Amino acid sequence: MVAVVSPDGRCIFANASFENVLGLSRRSVQRGSLFDWFVDAGTLRETVAAVAANEFSTSRMETLLRRPGPTGGDALPVHAIVTQMDGTPHVLLELVEVEQQTRQDREERALDRAKANKELIRNLAHEIKNPLGGIRGAAQLLEMEVESRALTEYTQVIINEADRLQALVDRLLAPHRKPHVVSDVNIHEVCERVRSLIMAEFPRGLVVERDYDVSIPDFRGDREQLIQAVLNIAHNAAQALSERIAAGDAVITLRTRIARQVTLGKQRYRLALELHIQDNGPGVPESIREHIFYPLVSGREGGRGWGSRWRRPSCSNTRARSNARANRAGRCSRS
């Protein structure tokens, strides 16, 4: 929310976000003093006058914005930033919702932790992989030397377990090695692909509903990785609905929306895709809710929490384990 204010509080300009929050037209906002829209305007009045008088170039403060329009009379906690404007006595007033700022800070911290965790896992996988080749090679040489059939079985155990660990390490390193294939992506084609795969594995007792905003345009992205990420989350949702599937009333909803003026990773986007994968299950356990995107965290018995890849269902019931969250210039949530 941005406004240009004169030293006496007269509103010269207010952007659309400011109007929407107040629930008033721009003409109504400009008609009176901007200080009238704050619960305790004394400190803000002094700050605006001081910045306009060049006592300091910028100032920040916490205040309460009064909303007298159709939005109701509840005061909105905001972080106010008052800044000088070159060549004019007016000042620039920027308001950021405290809740929004807190959410942005939390998301930035989570993004930094995710990057650090990925790098940690990658380095750990490399450290594990290096001695595996030596262990397997030594076991093969030992197998050539021993004559006892029983001892040969032991060397085979070593070789097979080394191969299994090798496959695990390769799976951990796969996302870092696979190059991104960027192309035009239609999010609803992705959702329909995921829906068909989920319905193929859970043909009875589960309904996958669509709630699409068909006006969303194509965007540039990695289609296959997006399908994989959305599929992992949807499959997790289906697994969490096991009791409701047995009762025949399980529902997963795929919802797409346009979000405006979204900040992701310290970068502001005018338009963003908001993708929700919502189920009517028990939800994420309270005990792990704050740590759900950490490595090795899982709320499911037997779950490993490192996002192993889901495969197309066959005659046997394939299980996937993932706590992945996907976004590309947008947010993807499971609630």
Steps between C-alpha positions, in 0.01 A plus 500: 500500500655829387392861539657841434432733794555870558656616831154591635362152425315574176500196271634590157490148361395154620542178305231239447619281789456791740147556374412132530620474860309810607196404297478852359545659160812700420296820498370427851852431627633825349213706635621518861812457707672165471566508874126452554538139388735410786398408854784692665628745242715716730827314445436464126419871472828590670695257284355634174578858606857407599573317173345785296721747693809292405580411861557147371449331165287206609329360808317183592233437761218267600147641500133409460304580184132573550268347239168687504367373170314177406794297626388573855637706783778266612841663533771348282854476646743638242868579468530860375802624301526878443753607237609830346418577136755691292393837366177523700399574861274197497595165654439143392305287748522123454289269715567127535262275692680365806353154437619507140848613606516225760394242242759623252774482762392148593496390136844649440641315800338177382648551152847555643467187717382296201801608295735416786334162554524412131867586494558298817326194356687537172837516675409209725396290200832571331691403814305172522543422130879528494581204730217285361696423184797391707286278722334334200831453319665348809207260541531389136873438539438309822235290325756396239741383769271299730409142420230443759148532367382636836760776491402581143143560619635752750688689231182505289318660793766774510477557124118508495481741795761724339291505182190586701677789672633614164146516361389697806782751461426538129138573585606769748729659242259466207326841541839674495622315194192515282503810278193723499293478183326835477199529272147642494293337775124492541430444869166336429661240274734426791206469739309273262804275460532473877127441538501212252794333677341533844165369374678204336647393835193585711205423272245457781417705806690812386373801304750747352314826446607779264474868591690675223537860393502439126627854429849412631744522208790268422833572666859392455614211717615140531183304428627159608637618834179692568295188426722299733473753784122537472461124470704442815279736700175362356615144566587593859149640534349176368705297746385722786139429394523121539221486758272728299574306181387185681183688605449629144498875576860606429542825303807671357454842341737646241456879503677762286483874551684816398678683783607862461799685640666195655846502656699179459863464596538879551369564148168665423273354229211693353313178416554152639339159480346370822444124498324323788476126555242461774359184658237427765735288707637547852758762401866528591569391861554797730828352624671530160308790345782752549762257368313333214747613232811391685684191367415164657172630649191289441169462681426160346606173655785364292545832322855621444428862417751549221268504202575180309347507157155362426462256213208419276274244674519142377345177627661555837404800708787744467584718800654846486655694780529872466449821692583709195347840438502634145487851373609690201436870548206392711403306807394141531349379825336197643242575765 
